[in-house]
Amino acid sequence: MAATGSEEAGRSVYVIDGARTPFLKAKTGLGPFTGSDLAVHAGRALVVRQPFAPDAFDEVILGAAMPSADEANIARVVSLRLGCGEKVPAWTVMRNCASGMQALDSACVNILAGRARLVLAGGTDAMSHAPLLFGPAMVNWLAQWYAAKSVGKKAALATRFRLGHLAPVIAILRGLTDPVVKLSMGSTAEIVAKRFGITRPMMDEFAVESHRRTAFAQDNGRLDEVAPMYGADGTVYAADDGVRRDSSAEKLAKLKPVFDRTYGNVTAGNSSQVTDGAAMLVLASADVVREYGLKPLGRIVDTHWGALDPSEMGLGPVHAITPLLMRHGLTWDDIDAAEINEAFAAQVLGCLAAWESADYCKEHFGLDRPFGKLDRAKLNVDGGAIAIGHPIGASGARVVLHVLKVLERTGARRGVASLCIGGGQGGAMLVERV
């Protein structure tokens, strides 16, 4: 059970505030911002409203799955650009889709250990900037070319060059394919769908609802954590731009399956979008809260990381949330709001089905009954990644920030945020409003 009273307060990690960029859908060509641009913008919008200077942070931790080649240790790049100063250490973490949540968890661990008191943490990814790479044949040919010292050797190498050497390796597709089970993330969603009987209409209806909820949230000021951005050409990016307000089950039904073209049901319309974005949060110990008279959004109660068969990676939230809630003696009835990242409609619906399956819960958690039903009215109340987008490094921070925002808006107490993770893992964070 969770600690209570003064013991709890003394060991708490508080989320003071948070901000994120608009999540911008990748279109043709590079997006207008790099990963560090995005994180700097989210961080700047957050830091300027705090009662302390940027150099007050003990460290900066950033999750990123695909920083560019000129953003090595992107957290340090962002920290320096934010004005945290040369004496504030910064480091980058990577846990695929949950990199942003891993950054928050790492900050929590250091605060609880007494190694830090005030941390800036979050995640970023500009997925549109994922590189195109040379394949092995071209790499080897170039290595020999640069090693050749004479005109004769270079001429001989020139005769061995083939146009096929120039075929690009698309890094983002490689990154979204599991190297162990040789399946794309979309293919794992098809497996989950077949396991639990998730049909195409169910997926498409879930996707339409995600767009509807996000459009409503945008129109009613429910996404106030979004800080507008301004491009170099003066373009204003004020909101998540992947929301399809005219989405309908009829329109989505016309889309062809992407990952299993013969028998599949997972389409671009019922999957998350390839997106650029960042989310940043300020985490602090209880003594920092008192020192600055801060008013936290809430506190991070606990985190759990689970793992499972990579071919069913979409069920990761089940393997993270279930042990987390059981450890604290909680059920779905005790949770007021839940954010589960919508990598695919199939995998979120699969998670809901797994919690209601007596066989699944017995096999994986030793329960003699289903864990329970998660009320859809509590889940992703303002839409999710199908409408908003899924910048891999940022989503883990986004879902934690937004579940706290939902608790703040509704006056509710307890929430949970979770993601499935490529490679067969799940992460979940339990939070409370204070």
N, C-alpha and C positions, 0 to 999 in steps of 0.2 A: 504494500500500500504506500501511497505517497505520504511524505512527511507533512506535518501541519504546524501551525502556530509560528513561534519565533524560530524554531529549527528550520522550517521551510523558508522563511524570509532570509535567514542567514545564508542559505545555500542556493538561492534563486538566481536565475539569469533572466533579466528583463529585456524585452524588445521595446526600445524607447520610441522609435519612429521608423518609417520606411518610405521609399519612393521607387518608382520604376519609370522606364521610358515607355512611350507607345511601342507596341510590338508591331513591327513593320514586315509585311509579307514579302518574301523574296520574289522578285519578278524577273525580268530579263536583265542580265548584267549584274554588276555589283550594286549593293545597296548604298545609300548615301553616307553611312557611318560604319566605322570599324568597331570591333569589340571593345577596344579601350575608349573610343569616343562615347559609346553607349553607356559604359560603366561610369565614366567621368560625369556625364550629364546627370545620371540618376544620383550619383554620389553628391554632386554639387547642389542639386535641388534639395537634398536631404541635409547636408552639412550647414548650409547657410541659415537654416532656421533653428540650429542648436545653440545653447548658451555657452558653448566652449569652442575653441579654435580647432582646426583640423589636426594640429600637431598634438592635441590632447589624447588622441587614440594611442593605445598600446601596440596595436597591430592592425593590419588590413588583410583580410582573407577573401579571396575571390575564387569562385568556381568557374571553370571554362573548359569546354570539351574540344573546341577547335580554334584556339587563338592563332592569329597569323604568324608567319615566320618572323616578322619584325616586332612581335609583342611577346617575346620570351619572358616568362614569369610576369604575365599580364597584370597581376595584382600590384607588383612594384611599379609598373608603368602608370597604372591608375592612381596609386597612392601619391606618387610624385607630382602628377598632373593636377591632383586635387589640392596640393599645397600642404600635405601632411608633413612634409619635411624629410630630410635625409636620414633622420634618426628613428623614424617609425618603420619597423620591419614590415615586410609584406610578402605573402606567399600564396601560391595558386594550388588549388586542389582539382581533382578530376574523378568523378564517379559517374561518367556518362550522363544520363538524363537527370540525375539527382546531384550534380556537381554544386549547384547553388545551395541545396539543403546540407550537403556535406560541409560547405564553408560555414554555415550557421552552427552545425553540430561541433565542428572543430573550435569555433569561437567559444561555444558553451563549455567544452571540456577545459579549455585554458582558463576561462573565468572561474569555473568551479575548483580548479587546481590552484588558484591563486597566482597564476602566471600572468594574468591580464585582468584589467578592470573595465576597460572600455574598448570595444572592437567594432570596426566597420567591416561588415561581411555581406556577401551576396553572390551574384553570378551574372555572367554575360556571355553572349555568343552572337556574332554576325555570321549567320549560316550562309548568307549569300556570298560571303567572301571566302568560303571554303575553296581551297586551291584545286587546280587541275595539275596532275603530276605526270611525269614521264614513267613509262613502264620499264622493267628490267633491261629489255633489249636496247632501248635508247640510252639508259644510264650507262650500261657497259660500253656502248659504242662511243659515247662522249668521253668516258674515262680513257679509252684508248686514244681517242683523237687528241685530248690534251696532253697525253703522255708521249705522243709521237714527236720526235725531234727533227725529222727531216721531211722535205717536200715529198720524197718518194714514199715514205711510210704514210703520210697523210693522203696521198693519191691512192694508195692501195686500200686504205680505209674507206675512202669515198666510194669505191666500187662496191663495197659491202653494205652501204647505207640503203635502207628500204623505206619507202613512204610509210609502211606499217609501223615503223619505229615511232612515228609521231602520234599514234593513237593515244589520246589522253586517258589517264586513270582518274576517274572522278572521285575525289577524296570523300565527299559526303556520302556517296553510295557505299563505298568501302566501310565508312564509319558506321553506317546503319545496317551492316550485315554482320551477323555473329560469326567469328572466325572458327569457332569450335563446332557448332552444329550446322554451319554453312547456310543459315537462313536469314533472310532480311527480317527486319522488325515487323513489317507488314505480314509476312508469312507466319510469324509466330502468332499474330492476331487471328489469322485464319484458323490456326490450330485451336486456340482458345474458343473461338466461335463454334467450331464443330464439336468440341468437348461438351459445351453447355447448350447447344441448340440455339445459338444466337443467329437469327435470320437477317436477311438483307433489310426487310422493312423495319425491323427493330433497330438496326444500326442507323438507317437513314432518319428515322423518327428521332432518335437520340441526337443526331447531328443537327437537325432542324431546331430542336429545343435549345441546344447550346447557342446557336446563332440568335434565337429569339430572346433568350435570357441576357446575352451580352448586349444586344441592341437596346433592350429595356434598361439595363444598367447604365449604359452610356447616356441615354436620354434623361435619366433621373439622378445623375450625379453620384452614382454608386461606385465609380472607379476614380475616386479623388486622389488615389496614390499615383496616378499617371501624371508625369511632368512633361508638358509639351516640349518639343525639340525644334530647332531651327537649322536648316541646312545651309551650306556655304552659299547657295544661290538665293537665299531668303525664303525658301519654301518652309512653311510651317507644318510640322507633323504633330497634330494635337491629340490623336486618338489611335487606338489599334485599328489598322486599316484592312484586316482580313475578314471583318464581319460581313456576311452576306444577308442583308435585310430581306431580300426577296427569296431566300432559300425555302424550298418546299420539298416534301417527300416525292412529289411528282417529278420535279426537276432532278433530284438526286438519283431517282430510279433510272434515269437515262444514262448515267455514267457507267463506264465499263470497269470491271475489276482490274486492279493494277498488279497484284502479286500472284494470283492464281487465275489466269485469264479464262480458264475453262470452267472451273467449279467454284471459284471464289466469290466473296461478297464484299471484301474490303476495297473501297474506292478512295480516290482523292477527296471526295466529298464527305466521307464519314471517317476521315483520318485528320490528325493534326496537321497544321501548316508549317512549311519551312519558313523560318522567321528570324528576324534580327531584333534583339532586345536585351535589356539588362534590368536587374532589380537589386537594390541595396538596402540594408537594414543596419540600425545602430543597436548593439547589444551592450548591456552594462550590468555590473554587480549592484547589490543593494546599497553599498556604501556610496557608489557614484550617484545613484538615484537620490540619496539623501543630500549629498554634497552640492549638487546642482539644482535640487528641488524639481527633479524631472517628473513627468506624468506619463508613465509607460502605457503602451498599447496593451501589454499583457506580459506574461512570463512563459518561458519555455519549460515545461514540466519534465519532459523526457523524450528520448528518441530511440527508435529501434530500426536496425538494419536486418533484413531477412534475405534468404536466398532460396532459389528453386531451379528446376530444370530450365536451361536457357531457351528451349523450344517453346516454353509457356511463360516467357518473361512478363507478359502482360498481367499475370496474376500476382506480381510482386507486391502490390498494396495489401493483398490478403495476408501475405506472409510477413508483412511489417506491422500492419495495424492490429491484427489479431493478438499476437504476443504482447504488443505494447499495451493494449487495453486490458488484457487479462492480468498483466503484471500490476496494474493499478486497480484491479477489481471493478472494472467498468464494462458496460455493454453499450450497444448503440443507443439505448434509451438515455444514457448519461451524456451523450454528445449532442451539442446544439447545432454545430455546423461542421461540414466536412468538405475538404477540397481534395479531389483525386484527379491528378493530371490526365487529361483526355488525349493520350497518345493515339488511341483508336477507340471509336465507339464500341467495337467488339470487345476490347479488353476491359473497359470500365463495366460494361454489362456482364462480362464474364466474372469479374470480381464480385458483383452483386449476387450473381447466381451461386458462386462458390460459398459465400457466407450463408446462403440459405440451403446449402447441400449438406445433409447429415453425413453422407459418405465422405465428402471432401474434408469436412472438418474433423471427422474421426481419423482419417488417414494421415492428415498432416499436423493436427494439433491435439489428438487424443481426446477429443470431446465426444460425449455420448449423445449430442444433439447439434443441430445447426448453431452457428455463432449468433445468427439473427439477421433480421431484415433492416437494411439501411433505408430510411424514409427518403425518397427521391426529393422531397421538399427541403431536405437539409443538405443535399449534395450539389456542389457547384451552382449555388443559387444565382450567381451572376454569369453563368456560362463558363466555358473552359477552353482548353487549347484547340479544340476543333474550330472555334470561332476566333479566339484570341491569338492563337499561334503558340509554338513550342520552341523557343530558342533554347537549345539543349542545356547550356550552362546556366541559364537564368530561371528556368521554370521552377526549380526547387525552392528558390527564394521567393518567387512570385506567389506560389500557393500558400506558403507560410504567412507572408504579409497579408494576403487577401483574406485568409480565414480569420486573422486578427481584426481586420477591418470589418468583416461581417459581424463578429462578436461585438465590436464597438458600436456599430450601427443599430443592432437589434437589442443591445443590452443583455445579451446572453453570456454564459459563463465559460463554456468549454468547447474547444474545437480540435480537429485533427487534420493534418495535411499529409499527403502521400503521393508517391510516384512509382510507376514501374521503371525498371532500369535495364537497359540493354546488357545482355550477358547473364540474365537470370537473377536479378536482385530486386528488392523493394526497400524503400525508405519511408518512414513515417515519423512525424513530430507531433506531440501532444502539447497543446497550449491552453492557457487560461487567461481570461481577462482579469485585470486587477483594478 
